[in-house]
Structure formats: structure tokens, C-alpha cells
Amino acid sequence: MTRPVHPKKEIEEALRYAQANGWTVKVGGAHAWGRLYCPYNDAECRCGDFCIVGIWSTPKNAGNHARALRRVVDHCTTHQMNVRQ
């Protein structure tokens, strides 16, 4: 089953980038459009603090929110260690 498309194109591109890197997008939640889940969910990966990221439906600046989502994906410490090996 495919997920719904995010209404902001910048954020949708960031979500596709995250999915291409193994992250999972789950739509729904109380105040967020959805959540982004790390494929590793490793307790040693920055103490698990960044393994779940909220995806806002209408952020003040969609470009900044999209960059923040990409930054979380790019700075996953477990992923970086696996790529170096």
C-alpha cells in the first residue's frame, strides 16, 4: 500500500530521500502529519533520540523543515558507521 503524498513538495522530496535510505514513513498522529522511523533504531545511535522524527503538515518554512529531515537522515551515526566499513 502506498502512502499519501505530503502536501508540501520540498517535504515530499525529503521523505522520498529518507525512504531511499531505508527510513520508514508512517502517516498519522496527534499533531503531526506523520513520523519518520530510523531503520536501525539502535540505542547507541545518539541514545535513540533521533530514531523517530515528527513530520509536520504545515511548517512555517517547508524548505527548512525538509532540510532538517534530510539532516537527520544524513547524520544517523549507525548508518555512517555501516557506510565506512
Secondary structure, 3 states (H helix, E strand, C coil): CCCCCCCCHHHHHHHHHHHHCCCEEEECCCCCCEEEECCCCCCCCHHHCCCEEEECCCCCCHHHHHHHHHHHHHCCHHHHHHHHC
